[in-house]
Amino acid sequence: MATTPNYGVKIISKAVQPAIPRTTVTPITVSKLNTPPHLMPINIAFARFDDDGRIEFVGHTSPEGWERMLGYTAEYVVQGDADVDLDWVDGHVIKRRPENPTILDGMTLRNLPIPCQITVDGTTHDSQDETADLSFSQPGTYTVVVSAFPMLDASFQVTQE
């Protein structure tokens, strides 16, 4: 059974991420360090992202851990503080995700990004239109989410009487 080596990386779950003060990291030459990796300070913030720029996770690592990480995954990591839900990576730059322009007008979604996905209570539908009329077979309150990455999701509560 193969195991993934730990290169001094500390992953911070988005659910329990502590508030970490933003600091300036002074570049150092790793080869001049005589400190064992397990005793090195963890002070480089980073984000791991996918092909679309979605941030998969954020963490902090030591300078040596960062150098090792670059050796095997440089195209999918970027240095800096990021928020998994609010940021994305564009050209190796962490950016805020733009607002979704969708509005709910009665039972009609307007200003839909093209293309987008409309999710109603967990069921997703692809859309290529600027508007979508909503109707439901049963009365009740439904959660409708409009997604068009990299935009932020737009979420609405819709009541069918």
Salt bridges, closest charged atoms under 4 A:
ASP52 OD2 - ARG54 NH1 3.01
GLU56 OE1 - ARG48 NH1 3.58
GLU64 OE1 - ARG68 NH2 3.66
ASP81 OD2 - ARG22 NH1 3.74
ASP81 OD1 - HIS60 NE2 3.97
ASP85 OD1 - LYS14 NZ 3.46
ASP87 OD1 - ARG96 NH1 3.35
ASP90 OD2 - LYS95 NZ 2.88
ASP105 OD2 - ARG110 NE 2.88
